[in-house]
Amino acid sequence: MIHISYLNHPLFEGLLNLAEAPFPSAMEVTYLGDEPC
């Protein structure tokens, strides 16, 4: 799991942006909390 503190860093934000590009729907589901994982 990625800690919130790491998400605050600009470098990690860039990585998250790249990760959201290929599968934004998957990332959105994770943020919504619909998935148990």
CORDASUL-V462723 format. One record per residue. N is the residue number from 1. OMEGA is omega in whole degrees, 0 to 359 (NA if undefined). Layout:
n=N omega=OMEGA
n=N omega=OMEGA
//
This chain:
n=1 omega=179
n=2 omega=181
n=3 omega=180
n=4 omega=181
n=5 omega=180
n=6 omega=181
n=7 omega=181
n=8 omega=182
n=9 omega=182
n=10 omega=180
n=11 omega=180
n=12 omega=178
n=13 omega=179
n=14 omega=180
n=15 omega=180
n=16 omega=179
n=17 omega=179
n=18 omega=181
n=19 omega=181
n=20 omega=184
n=21 omega=183
n=22 omega=182
n=23 omega=181
n=24 omega=181
n=25 omega=180
n=26 omega=181
n=27 omega=181
n=28 omega=180
n=29 omega=180
n=30 omega=181
n=31 omega=180
n=32 omega=178
n=33 omega=179
n=34 omega=180
n=35 omega=180
n=36 omega=182
n=37 omega=NA
//
